[in-house]
Amino acid sequence: MGPSSDLGRIFRSARQALDLKQGEVGNAVGYSASAISRIERNKMRIDLDTRLRLAQVLRMPPERVSGFPAPAHLVIDTAGNAPVPDEDDAMRRSTTLLGALAAGASAAVSAGTAEALPALALDDALFPLPRTGPALLRTLASATPAARETFTAARYSDPSQDLPSLLAAAEATRDATAGQARQQANGILARAYVMAAELAAKQHSDTAWVAADRALAAARATGMPIPTGEASRVLAITMRRAGRCSSAVRLLTHEAAQLDPAELRTGAVRTTLMLTAAYSAAAGHDRTTALALLDEAAESVERRTHAAPDGLFTVEATKTQVDVYRIGVHNTLGTPDEAVQIARDLNIDLMSTAERRARAWTDTARMWQALGNRQQTFAALRRVQQEAAQEVRRPAPRALTANLLFGPTRLPGLREFAVRTGAVPA
């Protein structure tokens, strides 16, 4: 029996030793009880990041699960968890996958608790988009940046509720137009699906595959490099989460090579592709490539120091963003000590959106947790909540909070924080 076949048993034994239910473990890491069951039965392949989050919740040393091979030969089909031959097939599935994002809804919370991250409920089923007719292009064009504004403000319930209607209208408009109007509709559709993929990824929902794949199909139909680069980035994130780290790096570096580093907007997109590629390389244990890509992204930002703000859709191409990625890369490589000085010199307040600031504080919390500094971990998690009440209810911050709660010493206010943010039931 090979090591990968034992991984599910290891997780099951640790959970049973703590007398935890599958639903309780799933809640801490952002998976359903049925997903935890599949993991324990070795029916669902998970990447290193997920293995480490489960180890945190189950109070296991990370080295006990980090040595298992990544699921390099399989991805999980979003509808039935069946093996799919390779990521190239997944990138062509926009014409065969059924359904798309369902309307999200903000989860109900009791009085006095933080606003919940909207439950997209997309692990087990895909739903059809609402039926609608074409819309005026100017109406769609104004609705898309409005949805982006609520996303970057980390008010996720607003775009998750509005996106299905926006996607349906954009698809109907694309299908009813031709020429330049069709190109414009495809551009709007691509960016709406980029946002849908980002929202699904925040919940670790397999629906991110669907949304990212459709985003790239629409973006390529525009023939424009910026939406194509943005869509490639979110698709690569879903590939990395499925364990296809090297494939994600190849996709990202290929797309980055198509972009002109000297042009303001394409240069900014190119930087974000290199940053995501660096993180993907780190997830695949390729330290040399990860650090080289970070350095190249940093040089790209240096050349753009005096340029105007890039105005990208969901991520930034700034020196601060590069430093945040450095922290994340070192966390993923298992060298968080190399990120401490970066974190101490970092001014997260320079980041332009609440969503990015909250994500930066989450990476900082991961760093301190890996170094065993519980007080600093808790302080960083509090900053996540201050920046974005919904972001702190994501799977990763909840897992960090649960890990603190099960630690050897009591931190004042931690139990209340864990209940308020949904890491543990009231």
VEXKOLMI-97593 format. One record per residue (C-alpha): z, x negated, y negated; chain; residue number from 1. Coordinates in steps of 0.001 Angstrom, whole numbers, plus 500000, padded with zeros to 6 digits. Layout:
BEGIN
<up = Z; east = X; north = Y; unit = A; pos = NUM>
...
END
This chain:
BEGIN
<up = 500000; east = 500000; north = 500000; unit = A; pos = 1>
<up = 498864; east = 498407; north = 496735; unit = A; pos = 2>
<up = 500975; east = 498291; north = 493585; unit = A; pos = 3>
<up = 499095; east = 501065; north = 491799; unit = A; pos = 4>
<up = 499889; east = 503507; north = 494601; unit = A; pos = 5>
<up = 503626; east = 502804; north = 494119; unit = A; pos = 6>
<up = 503719; east = 503463; north = 490372; unit = A; pos = 7>
<up = 504209; east = 507204; north = 490682; unit = A; pos = 8>
<up = 507056; east = 506720; north = 493149; unit = A; pos = 9>
<up = 508749; east = 504285; north = 490747; unit = A; pos = 10>
<up = 508639; east = 506839; north = 487928; unit = A; pos = 11>
<up = 509785; east = 509676; north = 490191; unit = A; pos = 12>
<up = 512750; east = 507687; north = 491532; unit = A; pos = 13>
<up = 513845; east = 506677; north = 488030; unit = A; pos = 14>
<up = 513616; east = 510261; north = 486791; unit = A; pos = 15>
<up = 515594; east = 511602; north = 489723; unit = A; pos = 16>
<up = 518243; east = 508909; north = 489273; unit = A; pos = 17>
<up = 518792; east = 510168; north = 485714; unit = A; pos = 18>
<up = 518754; east = 513786; north = 486939; unit = A; pos = 19>
<up = 515952; east = 514643; north = 484519; unit = A; pos = 20>
<up = 513386; east = 517373; north = 485033; unit = A; pos = 21>
<up = 509686; east = 516664; north = 484760; unit = A; pos = 22>
<up = 509498; east = 518888; north = 481688; unit = A; pos = 23>
<up = 512261; east = 516912; north = 479959; unit = A; pos = 24>
<up = 510472; east = 513620; north = 480557; unit = A; pos = 25>
<up = 507171; east = 515142; north = 479490; unit = A; pos = 26>
<up = 508688; east = 516476; north = 476258; unit = A; pos = 27>
<up = 509931; east = 512987; north = 475364; unit = A; pos = 28>
<up = 506517; east = 511358; north = 475786; unit = A; pos = 29>
<up = 504220; east = 514220; north = 474774; unit = A; pos = 30>
<up = 502967; east = 515361; north = 478180; unit = A; pos = 31>
<up = 503297; east = 518619; north = 480062; unit = A; pos = 32>
<up = 505505; east = 518915; north = 483160; unit = A; pos = 33>
<up = 502350; east = 519268; north = 485261; unit = A; pos = 34>
<up = 501000; east = 515995; north = 483827; unit = A; pos = 35>
<up = 504237; east = 514193; north = 484760; unit = A; pos = 36>
<up = 503891; east = 515666; north = 488245; unit = A; pos = 37>
<up = 500352; east = 514297; north = 488512; unit = A; pos = 38>
<up = 501517; east = 510871; north = 487317; unit = A; pos = 39>
<up = 504300; east = 510824; north = 489911; unit = A; pos = 40>
<up = 501809; east = 511758; north = 492638; unit = A; pos = 41>
<up = 499366; east = 509048; north = 491445; unit = A; pos = 42>
<up = 496821; east = 511761; north = 490635; unit = A; pos = 43>
<up = 496591; east = 510807; north = 486954; unit = A; pos = 44>
<up = 495896; east = 507288; north = 485712; unit = A; pos = 45>
<up = 497754; east = 506179; north = 482599; unit = A; pos = 46>
<up = 497341; east = 503203; north = 480297; unit = A; pos = 47>
<up = 499906; east = 500497; north = 479508; unit = A; pos = 48>
<up = 501152; east = 502207; north = 476350; unit = A; pos = 49>
<up = 501999; east = 505372; north = 478292; unit = A; pos = 50>
<up = 503656; east = 503397; north = 481086; unit = A; pos = 51>
<up = 505877; east = 501625; north = 478567; unit = A; pos = 52>
<up = 506847; east = 504897; north = 476851; unit = A; pos = 53>
<up = 507810; east = 506381; north = 480220; unit = A; pos = 54>
<up = 509814; east = 503261; north = 481006; unit = A; pos = 55>
<up = 511700; east = 503671; north = 477727; unit = A; pos = 56>
<up = 512604; east = 507266; north = 478438; unit = A; pos = 57>
<up = 513581; east = 506491; north = 482039; unit = A; pos = 58>
<up = 515682; east = 503478; north = 480983; unit = A; pos = 59>
<up = 513616; east = 501058; north = 483024; unit = A; pos = 60>
<up = 512838; east = 497419; north = 482140; unit = A; pos = 61>
<up = 509246; east = 497308; north = 480828; unit = A; pos = 62>
<up = 508278; east = 494499; north = 483178; unit = A; pos = 63>
<up = 508803; east = 496865; north = 486102; unit = A; pos = 64>
<up = 505734; east = 498887; north = 485094; unit = A; pos = 65>
<up = 503707; east = 496563; north = 482844; unit = A; pos = 66>
<up = 502269; east = 494504; north = 485686; unit = A; pos = 67>
<up = 500324; east = 497346; north = 487274; unit = A; pos = 68>
<up = 496551; east = 497117; north = 486857; unit = A; pos = 69>
<up = 494916; east = 499202; north = 484166; unit = A; pos = 70>
<up = 492793; east = 502099; north = 485454; unit = A; pos = 71>
<up = 489580; east = 500209; north = 484804; unit = A; pos = 72>
<up = 487321; east = 502156; north = 487137; unit = A; pos = 73>
<up = 488236; east = 505732; north = 486302; unit = A; pos = 74>
<up = 488615; east = 508060; north = 483402; unit = A; pos = 75>
<up = 490102; east = 511518; north = 483698; unit = A; pos = 76>
<up = 487838; east = 514503; north = 483197; unit = A; pos = 77>
<up = 489387; east = 516829; north = 480616; unit = A; pos = 78>
<up = 488800; east = 519987; north = 482600; unit = A; pos = 79>
<up = 489848; east = 519135; north = 486125; unit = A; pos = 80>
<up = 491238; east = 515588; north = 486211; unit = A; pos = 81>
<up = 488365; east = 514490; north = 488435; unit = A; pos = 82>
<up = 487148; east = 510892; north = 488399; unit = A; pos = 83>
<up = 484196; east = 510193; north = 486128; unit = A; pos = 84>
<up = 482064; east = 507130; north = 486989; unit = A; pos = 85>
<up = 482163; east = 505344; north = 483639; unit = A; pos = 86>
<up = 482588; east = 505740; north = 479909; unit = A; pos = 87>
<up = 478845; east = 505787; north = 479262; unit = A; pos = 88>
<up = 478670; east = 509050; north = 481162; unit = A; pos = 89>
<up = 481584; east = 510352; north = 479120; unit = A; pos = 90>
<up = 479753; east = 509483; north = 475905; unit = A; pos = 91>
<up = 476855; east = 511721; north = 476953; unit = A; pos = 92>
<up = 478915; east = 514774; north = 477853; unit = A; pos = 93>
<up = 478473; east = 516712; north = 474610; unit = A; pos = 94>
<up = 475816; east = 518930; north = 476197; unit = A; pos = 95>
<up = 477758; east = 519648; north = 479389; unit = A; pos = 96>
<up = 481440; east = 519916; north = 478507; unit = A; pos = 97>
<up = 482584; east = 523501; north = 478099; unit = A; pos = 98>
<up = 484589; east = 524700; north = 475146; unit = A; pos = 99>
<up = 486143; east = 522858; north = 472240; unit = A; pos = 100>
<up = 489270; east = 522949; north = 470174; unit = A; pos = 101>
<up = 491320; east = 526101; north = 470280; unit = A; pos = 102>
<up = 493082; east = 527309; north = 467188; unit = A; pos = 103>
<up = 496324; east = 525393; north = 466873; unit = A; pos = 104>
<up = 499515; east = 527021; north = 465793; unit = A; pos = 105>
<up = 502649; east = 525608; north = 464302; unit = A; pos = 106>
<up = 505392; east = 525660; north = 466911; unit = A; pos = 107>
<up = 508305; east = 527916; north = 466101; unit = A; pos = 108>
<up = 511472; east = 526126; north = 465091; unit = A; pos = 109>
<up = 514933; east = 527371; north = 464409; unit = A; pos = 110>
<up = 516358; east = 527536; north = 460910; unit = A; pos = 111>
<up = 517525; east = 524212; north = 459583; unit = A; pos = 112>
<up = 515262; east = 522064; north = 461780; unit = A; pos = 113>
<up = 512252; east = 520004; north = 460756; unit = A; pos = 114>
<up = 508810; east = 521566; north = 460862; unit = A; pos = 115>
<up = 507361; east = 521111; north = 464324; unit = A; pos = 116>
<up = 504170; east = 519263; north = 465117; unit = A; pos = 117>
<up = 501670; east = 522031; north = 465868; unit = A; pos = 118>
<up = 501337; east = 522648; north = 469582; unit = A; pos = 119>
<up = 497629; east = 522312; north = 470241; unit = A; pos = 120>
<up = 498197; east = 523297; north = 473901; unit = A; pos = 121>
<up = 494999; east = 521653; north = 475079; unit = A; pos = 122>
<up = 496147; east = 519761; north = 478187; unit = A; pos = 123>
<up = 495272; east = 522470; north = 480673; unit = A; pos = 124>
<up = 492408; east = 524435; north = 479144; unit = A; pos = 125>
<up = 489564; east = 524314; north = 476645; unit = A; pos = 126>
<up = 488707; east = 527388; north = 474661; unit = A; pos = 127>
<up = 485440; east = 528445; north = 472997; unit = A; pos = 128>
<up = 485080; east = 528212; north = 469263; unit = A; pos = 129>
<up = 485201; east = 531500; north = 467338; unit = A; pos = 130>
<up = 481912; east = 533295; north = 466846; unit = A; pos = 131>
<up = 480568; east = 532970; north = 463324; unit = A; pos = 132>
<up = 477337; east = 532735; north = 461410; unit = A; pos = 133>
<up = 475946; east = 529974; north = 459190; unit = A; pos = 134>
<up = 477699; east = 529142; north = 455937; unit = A; pos = 135>
<up = 476533; east = 527699; north = 452657; unit = A; pos = 136>
<up = 476430; east = 523929; north = 452829; unit = A; pos = 137>
<up = 478379; east = 523628; north = 449603; unit = A; pos = 138>
<up = 481136; east = 525789; north = 451111; unit = A; pos = 139>
<up = 481351; east = 523565; north = 454182; unit = A; pos = 140>
<up = 481174; east = 520446; north = 452039; unit = A; pos = 141>
<up = 484210; east = 521569; north = 450011; unit = A; pos = 142>
<up = 486199; east = 522725; north = 453057; unit = A; pos = 143>
<up = 485961; east = 519366; north = 454835; unit = A; pos = 144>
<up = 487723; east = 517178; north = 452224; unit = A; pos = 145>
<up = 490327; east = 519917; north = 451776; unit = A; pos = 146>
<up = 491098; east = 519715; north = 455507; unit = A; pos = 147>
<up = 491192; east = 515913; north = 455261; unit = A; pos = 148>
<up = 493712; east = 516126; north = 452417; unit = A; pos = 149>
<up = 496130; east = 518185; north = 454489; unit = A; pos = 150>
<up = 495658; east = 515815; north = 457454; unit = A; pos = 151>
<up = 496366; east = 512673; north = 455439; unit = A; pos = 152>
<up = 499398; east = 514429; north = 453951; unit = A; pos = 153>
<up = 500577; east = 514863; north = 457577; unit = A; pos = 154>
<up = 500637; east = 518654; north = 457291; unit = A; pos = 155>
<up = 498988; east = 518971; north = 460664; unit = A; pos = 156>
<up = 499499; east = 522702; north = 461144; unit = A; pos = 157>
<up = 497085; east = 523487; north = 458300; unit = A; pos = 158>
<up = 493963; east = 521656; north = 459584; unit = A; pos = 159>
<up = 494749; east = 522493; north = 463218; unit = A; pos = 160>
<up = 494640; east = 526188; north = 462336; unit = A; pos = 161>
<up = 491531; east = 525936; north = 460155; unit = A; pos = 162>
<up = 489453; east = 523482; north = 462181; unit = A; pos = 163>
<up = 488083; east = 525871; north = 464833; unit = A; pos = 164>
<up = 486563; east = 528090; north = 462136; unit = A; pos = 165>
<up = 485203; east = 525076; north = 460244; unit = A; pos = 166>
<up = 483696; east = 523609; north = 463420; unit = A; pos = 167>
<up = 482152; east = 526937; north = 464401; unit = A; pos = 168>
<up = 480630; east = 527446; north = 460959; unit = A; pos = 169>
<up = 479321; east = 523883; north = 460825; unit = A; pos = 170>
<up = 477701; east = 524205; north = 464268; unit = A; pos = 171>
<up = 476106; east = 527546; north = 463339; unit = A; pos = 172>
<up = 474810; east = 526086; north = 460089; unit = A; pos = 173>
<up = 473453; east = 522991; north = 461844; unit = A; pos = 174>
<up = 471635; east = 525163; north = 464381; unit = A; pos = 175>
<up = 470126; east = 527378; north = 461676; unit = A; pos = 176>
<up = 468804; east = 524602; north = 459436; unit = A; pos = 177>
<up = 466277; east = 521794; north = 459551; unit = A; pos = 178>
<up = 465435; east = 518585; north = 457754; unit = A; pos = 179>
<up = 467866; east = 517312; north = 455150; unit = A; pos = 180>
<up = 470056; east = 520415; north = 455361; unit = A; pos = 181>
<up = 470483; east = 519912; north = 459099; unit = A; pos = 182>
<up = 471340; east = 516271; north = 458529; unit = A; pos = 183>
<up = 474000; east = 517277; north = 455996; unit = A; pos = 184>
<up = 475430; east = 519911; north = 458354; unit = A; pos = 185>
<up = 475629; east = 517316; north = 461133; unit = A; pos = 186>
<up = 477520; east = 514978; north = 458804; unit = A; pos = 187>
<up = 480060; east = 517697; north = 458021; unit = A; pos = 188>
<up = 480332; east = 518568; north = 461697; unit = A; pos = 189>
<up = 480874; east = 514923; north = 462657; unit = A; pos = 190>
<up = 483758; east = 514491; north = 460255; unit = A; pos = 191>
<up = 485363; east = 517774; north = 461297; unit = A; pos = 192>
<up = 485241; east = 516646; north = 464914; unit = A; pos = 193>
<up = 486650; east = 513242; north = 463910; unit = A; pos = 194>
<up = 489663; east = 515052; north = 462486; unit = A; pos = 195>
<up = 489907; east = 517246; north = 465584; unit = A; pos = 196>
<up = 489951; east = 514121; north = 467759; unit = A; pos = 197>
<up = 492654; east = 512552; north = 465609; unit = A; pos = 198>
<up = 494825; east = 515671; north = 465877; unit = A; pos = 199>
<up = 494336; east = 515894; north = 469644; unit = A; pos = 200>
<up = 495138; east = 512193; north = 470051; unit = A; pos = 201>
<up = 498402; east = 512710; north = 468202; unit = A; pos = 202>
<up = 499422; east = 515091; north = 470974; unit = A; pos = 203>
<up = 497967; east = 512804; north = 473681; unit = A; pos = 204>
<up = 495702; east = 515691; north = 474624; unit = A; pos = 205>
<up = 492660; east = 515002; north = 476780; unit = A; pos = 206>
<up = 490741; east = 517265; north = 474383; unit = A; pos = 207>
<up = 490416; east = 514194; north = 472161; unit = A; pos = 208>
<up = 487617; east = 513128; north = 474547; unit = A; pos = 209>
<up = 485689; east = 516322; north = 473824; unit = A; pos = 210>
<up = 486130; east = 516186; north = 470076; unit = A; pos = 211>
<up = 485325; east = 512465; north = 469800; unit = A; pos = 212>
<up = 482244; east = 512782; north = 471983; unit = A; pos = 213>
<up = 480936; east = 515672; north = 469894; unit = A; pos = 214>
<up = 481749; east = 513808; north = 466693; unit = A; pos = 215>
<up = 479607; east = 510865; north = 467782; unit = A; pos = 216>
<up = 476723; east = 513103; north = 468888; unit = A; pos = 217>
<up = 476681; east = 514836; north = 465493; unit = A; pos = 218>
<up = 477089; east = 511551; north = 463633; unit = A; pos = 219>
<up = 474194; east = 509894; north = 465439; unit = A; pos = 220>
<up = 472014; east = 512895; north = 464594; unit = A; pos = 221>
<up = 472525; east = 512113; north = 460895; unit = A; pos = 222>
<up = 471175; east = 508585; north = 461286; unit = A; pos = 223>
<up = 473879; east = 507496; north = 458823; unit = A; pos = 224>
<up = 476077; east = 504455; north = 459555; unit = A; pos = 225>
<up = 479353; east = 505627; north = 457996; unit = A; pos = 226>
<up = 479950; east = 508849; north = 459995; unit = A; pos = 227>
<up = 478630; east = 507077; north = 463095; unit = A; pos = 228>
<up = 481163; east = 504291; north = 462638; unit = A; pos = 229>
<up = 484021; east = 506716; north = 462024; unit = A; pos = 230>
<up = 483108; east = 508747; north = 465115; unit = A; pos = 231>
<up = 482752; east = 505609; north = 467235; unit = A; pos = 232>
<up = 486255; east = 504616; north = 466238; unit = A; pos = 233>
<up = 487883; east = 507836; north = 467465; unit = A; pos = 234>
<up = 485844; east = 507791; north = 470676; unit = A; pos = 235>
<up = 486990; east = 504225; north = 471332; unit = A; pos = 236>
<up = 490604; east = 505325; north = 470847; unit = A; pos = 237>
<up = 490187; east = 507922; north = 473602; unit = A; pos = 238>
<up = 488568; east = 505284; north = 475821; unit = A; pos = 239>
<up = 491494; east = 502938; north = 475252; unit = A; pos = 240>
<up = 494000; east = 505676; north = 476064; unit = A; pos = 241>
<up = 492166; east = 506220; north = 479358; unit = A; pos = 242>
<up = 492606; east = 502538; north = 480186; unit = A; pos = 243>
<up = 489048; east = 501497; north = 479287; unit = A; pos = 244>
<up = 490158; east = 498819; north = 476841; unit = A; pos = 245>
<up = 487316; east = 496332; north = 477308; unit = A; pos = 246>
<up = 484747; east = 499119; north = 477078; unit = A; pos = 247>
<up = 486362; east = 500299; north = 473838; unit = A; pos = 248>
<up = 486155; east = 496778; north = 472422; unit = A; pos = 249>
<up = 482460; east = 496538; north = 473362; unit = A; pos = 250>
<up = 481660; east = 499878; north = 471714; unit = A; pos = 251>
<up = 483544; east = 499000; north = 468528; unit = A; pos = 252>
<up = 482144; east = 495500; north = 468126; unit = A; pos = 253>
<up = 478623; east = 496748; north = 468835; unit = A; pos = 254>
<up = 478936; east = 499406; north = 466133; unit = A; pos = 255>
<up = 480546; east = 496946; north = 463714; unit = A; pos = 256>
<up = 477605; east = 494569; north = 464156; unit = A; pos = 257>
<up = 475255; east = 497305; north = 462918; unit = A; pos = 258>
<up = 477085; east = 497585; north = 459564; unit = A; pos = 259>
<up = 476486; east = 495517; north = 456449; unit = A; pos = 260>
<up = 479749; east = 493741; north = 455534; unit = A; pos = 261>
<up = 478569; east = 493206; north = 451971; unit = A; pos = 262>
<up = 478039; east = 496896; north = 451179; unit = A; pos = 263>
<up = 481223; east = 498605; north = 449939; unit = A; pos = 264>
<up = 481438; east = 501655; north = 452194; unit = A; pos = 265>
<up = 479850; east = 500247; north = 455346; unit = A; pos = 266>
<up = 481958; east = 497109; north = 454960; unit = A; pos = 267>
<up = 485101; east = 499238; north = 454899; unit = A; pos = 268>
<up = 484073; east = 501118; north = 458046; unit = A; pos = 269>
<up = 483261; east = 497797; north = 459716; unit = A; pos = 270>
<up = 486805; east = 496598; north = 458945; unit = A; pos = 271>
<up = 488393; east = 499666; north = 460544; unit = A; pos = 272>
<up = 486242; east = 499197; north = 463643; unit = A; pos = 273>
<up = 487422; east = 495606; north = 463987; unit = A; pos = 274>
<up = 491053; east = 496660; north = 463554; unit = A; pos = 275>
<up = 490774; east = 499299; north = 466261; unit = A; pos = 276>
<up = 488946; east = 496787; north = 468462; unit = A; pos = 277>
<up = 491787; east = 494298; north = 467947; unit = A; pos = 278>
<up = 494352; east = 496862; north = 469096; unit = A; pos = 279>
<up = 492161; east = 497797; north = 472056; unit = A; pos = 280>
<up = 491834; east = 494136; north = 473066; unit = A; pos = 281>
<up = 495610; east = 493771; north = 472866; unit = A; pos = 282>
<up = 496034; east = 496828; north = 475091; unit = A; pos = 283>
<up = 493783; east = 495036; north = 477576; unit = A; pos = 284>
<up = 495998; east = 491900; north = 477404; unit = A; pos = 285>
<up = 493267; east = 489877; north = 475655; unit = A; pos = 286>
<up = 495317; east = 488020; north = 473058; unit = A; pos = 287>
<up = 492565; east = 485653; north = 471959; unit = A; pos = 288>
<up = 490092; east = 488422; north = 471160; unit = A; pos = 289>
<up = 492740; east = 490616; north = 469535; unit = A; pos = 290>
<up = 493902; east = 487933; north = 467112; unit = A; pos = 291>
<up = 490348; east = 486786; north = 466349; unit = A; pos = 292>
<up = 489317; east = 490339; north = 465443; unit = A; pos = 293>
<up = 492395; east = 490728; north = 463241; unit = A; pos = 294>
<up = 491511; east = 487522; north = 461402; unit = A; pos = 295>
<up = 487926; east = 488679; north = 460911; unit = A; pos = 296>
<up = 489160; east = 492036; north = 459553; unit = A; pos = 297>
<up = 491511; east = 490227; north = 457186; unit = A; pos = 298>
<up = 488686; east = 488041; north = 455889; unit = A; pos = 299>
<up = 486574; east = 491145; north = 455350; unit = A; pos = 300>
<up = 489356; east = 492728; north = 453295; unit = A; pos = 301>
<up = 489782; east = 489537; north = 451266; unit = A; pos = 302>
<up = 486114; east = 489701; north = 450278; unit = A; pos = 303>
<up = 486642; east = 493268; north = 449073; unit = A; pos = 304>
<up = 489865; east = 492658; north = 447114; unit = A; pos = 305>
<up = 488421; east = 493746; north = 443775; unit = A; pos = 306>
<up = 486329; east = 496599; north = 445139; unit = A; pos = 307>
<up = 486993; east = 500248; north = 444459; unit = A; pos = 308>
<up = 489061; east = 502304; north = 446959; unit = A; pos = 309>
<up = 487051; east = 502895; north = 450106; unit = A; pos = 310>
<up = 487711; east = 506646; north = 450482; unit = A; pos = 311>
<up = 487296; east = 506616; north = 454245; unit = A; pos = 312>
<up = 488023; east = 509757; north = 456151; unit = A; pos = 313>
<up = 491227; east = 509205; north = 458123; unit = A; pos = 314>
<up = 492091; east = 505490; north = 457974; unit = A; pos = 315>
<up = 492177; east = 502696; north = 455400; unit = A; pos = 316>
<up = 490573; east = 499271; north = 455113; unit = A; pos = 317>
<up = 493188; east = 497380; north = 453103; unit = A; pos = 318>
<up = 495306; east = 494246; north = 453461; unit = A; pos = 319>
<up = 498372; east = 496414; north = 454096; unit = A; pos = 320>
<up = 496539; east = 498245; north = 456880; unit = A; pos = 321>
<up = 495551; east = 494908; north = 458444; unit = A; pos = 322>
<up = 499200; east = 493813; north = 458422; unit = A; pos = 323>
<up = 500273; east = 497075; north = 460055; unit = A; pos = 324>
<up = 497697; east = 496507; north = 462780; unit = A; pos = 325>
<up = 499056; east = 492987; north = 463253; unit = A; pos = 326>
<up = 502464; east = 494472; north = 463974; unit = A; pos = 327>
<up = 500949; east = 496943; north = 466424; unit = A; pos = 328>
<up = 498916; east = 494227; north = 468149; unit = A; pos = 329>
<up = 501954; east = 491986; north = 468607; unit = A; pos = 330>
<up = 503966; east = 494930; north = 469919; unit = A; pos = 331>
<up = 501239; east = 495649; north = 472448; unit = A; pos = 332>
<up = 500863; east = 491998; north = 473455; unit = A; pos = 333>
<up = 504609; east = 491805; north = 474112; unit = A; pos = 334>
<up = 505229; east = 489348; north = 471248; unit = A; pos = 335>
<up = 507100; east = 491510; north = 468711; unit = A; pos = 336>
<up = 509020; east = 488469; north = 467456; unit = A; pos = 337>
<up = 505756; east = 487216; north = 465926; unit = A; pos = 338>
<up = 505569; east = 490398; north = 463835; unit = A; pos = 339>
<up = 509041; east = 490274; north = 462271; unit = A; pos = 340>
<up = 508089; east = 488261; north = 459202; unit = A; pos = 341>
<up = 504963; east = 490378; north = 458725; unit = A; pos = 342>
<up = 507126; east = 493510; north = 458754; unit = A; pos = 343>
<up = 509642; east = 492015; north = 456335; unit = A; pos = 344>
<up = 506896; east = 491096; north = 453856; unit = A; pos = 345>
<up = 505106; east = 494423; north = 454236; unit = A; pos = 346>
<up = 505200; east = 497015; north = 451469; unit = A; pos = 347>
<up = 504362; east = 500217; north = 453296; unit = A; pos = 348>
<up = 504616; east = 502180; north = 450050; unit = A; pos = 349>
<up = 501265; east = 500634; north = 449064; unit = A; pos = 350>
<up = 499521; east = 502740; north = 451685; unit = A; pos = 351>
<up = 497800; east = 505688; north = 450072; unit = A; pos = 352>
<up = 498590; east = 508544; north = 452471; unit = A; pos = 353>
<up = 501713; east = 509956; north = 454091; unit = A; pos = 354>
<up = 500027; east = 509890; north = 457498; unit = A; pos = 355>
<up = 499298; east = 506161; north = 457289; unit = A; pos = 356>
<up = 502782; east = 505337; north = 455937; unit = A; pos = 357>
<up = 504437; east = 507297; north = 458732; unit = A; pos = 358>
<up = 502296; east = 505553; north = 461355; unit = A; pos = 359>
<up = 503228; east = 502166; north = 459845; unit = A; pos = 360>
<up = 506931; east = 502971; north = 460077; unit = A; pos = 361>
<up = 506406; east = 504036; north = 463699; unit = A; pos = 362>
<up = 504895; east = 500637; north = 464535; unit = A; pos = 363>
<up = 507827; east = 498985; north = 462767; unit = A; pos = 364>
<up = 510253; east = 501075; north = 464819; unit = A; pos = 365>
<up = 508470; east = 499988; north = 468005; unit = A; pos = 366>
<up = 508838; east = 496353; north = 466971; unit = A; pos = 367>
<up = 512586; east = 496628; north = 466350; unit = A; pos = 368>
<up = 513077; east = 498591; north = 469558; unit = A; pos = 369>
<up = 511308; east = 495893; north = 471570; unit = A; pos = 370>
<up = 513585; east = 493307; north = 469959; unit = A; pos = 371>
<up = 516688; east = 495330; north = 470847; unit = A; pos = 372>
<up = 517697; east = 496075; north = 467256; unit = A; pos = 373>
<up = 518823; east = 499704; north = 467530; unit = A; pos = 374>
<up = 519997; east = 500048; north = 463922; unit = A; pos = 375>
<up = 516676; east = 498878; north = 462488; unit = A; pos = 376>
<up = 514790; east = 501079; north = 464949; unit = A; pos = 377>
<up = 516717; east = 504132; north = 463810; unit = A; pos = 378>
<up = 516265; east = 503201; north = 460142; unit = A; pos = 379>
<up = 512487; east = 502959; north = 460643; unit = A; pos = 380>
<up = 512410; east = 506315; north = 462442; unit = A; pos = 381>
<up = 514248; east = 507879; north = 459522; unit = A; pos = 382>
<up = 511524; east = 506553; north = 457250; unit = A; pos = 383>
<up = 508918; east = 508191; north = 459484; unit = A; pos = 384>
<up = 510687; east = 511507; north = 458966; unit = A; pos = 385>
<up = 510965; east = 510963; north = 455217; unit = A; pos = 386>
<up = 507242; east = 510340; north = 454986; unit = A; pos = 387>
<up = 506099; east = 513124; north = 457312; unit = A; pos = 388>
<up = 508293; east = 515665; north = 459091; unit = A; pos = 389>
<up = 505511; east = 516524; north = 461529; unit = A; pos = 390>
<up = 504633; east = 512897; north = 462328; unit = A; pos = 391>
<up = 508149; east = 512149; north = 463589; unit = A; pos = 392>
<up = 507676; east = 514880; north = 466191; unit = A; pos = 393>
<up = 504743; east = 513056; north = 467765; unit = A; pos = 394>
<up = 505204; east = 511728; north = 471319; unit = A; pos = 395>
<up = 505730; east = 508076; north = 470330; unit = A; pos = 396>
<up = 508520; east = 508618; north = 467749; unit = A; pos = 397>
<up = 510177; east = 511147; north = 470060; unit = A; pos = 398>
<up = 510157; east = 508621; north = 472908; unit = A; pos = 399>
<up = 511685; east = 505965; north = 470641; unit = A; pos = 400>
<up = 514373; east = 508416; north = 469557; unit = A; pos = 401>
<up = 515163; east = 509445; north = 473120; unit = A; pos = 402>
<up = 515434; east = 505800; north = 474121; unit = A; pos = 403>
<up = 517971; east = 505200; north = 471349; unit = A; pos = 404>
<up = 519945; east = 508247; north = 472401; unit = A; pos = 405>
<up = 520263; east = 506982; north = 475964; unit = A; pos = 406>
<up = 521324; east = 503526; north = 474784; unit = A; pos = 407>
<up = 524674; east = 501853; north = 475359; unit = A; pos = 408>
<up = 526167; east = 502409; north = 471899; unit = A; pos = 409>
<up = 526393; east = 505455; north = 469654; unit = A; pos = 410>
<up = 524530; east = 505456; north = 466330; unit = A; pos = 411>
<up = 525991; east = 507796; north = 463703; unit = A; pos = 412>
<up = 523645; east = 510717; north = 463037; unit = A; pos = 413>
<up = 521308; east = 509895; north = 465936; unit = A; pos = 414>
<up = 522104; east = 512950; north = 468046; unit = A; pos = 415>
<up = 521470; east = 515279; north = 465108; unit = A; pos = 416>
<up = 518247; east = 513412; north = 464303; unit = A; pos = 417>
<up = 517075; east = 513703; north = 467928; unit = A; pos = 418>
<up = 517658; east = 517455; north = 467963; unit = A; pos = 419>
<up = 516095; east = 517944; north = 464541; unit = A; pos = 420>
<up = 512941; east = 516058; north = 465495; unit = A; pos = 421>
<up = 512555; east = 517613; north = 468940; unit = A; pos = 422>
<up = 513324; east = 514473; north = 470975; unit = A; pos = 423>
<up = 515990; east = 516410; north = 472892; unit = A; pos = 424>
<up = 516782; east = 520125; north = 473078; unit = A; pos = 425>
<up = 519468; east = 521532; north = 470824; unit = A; pos = 426>
END
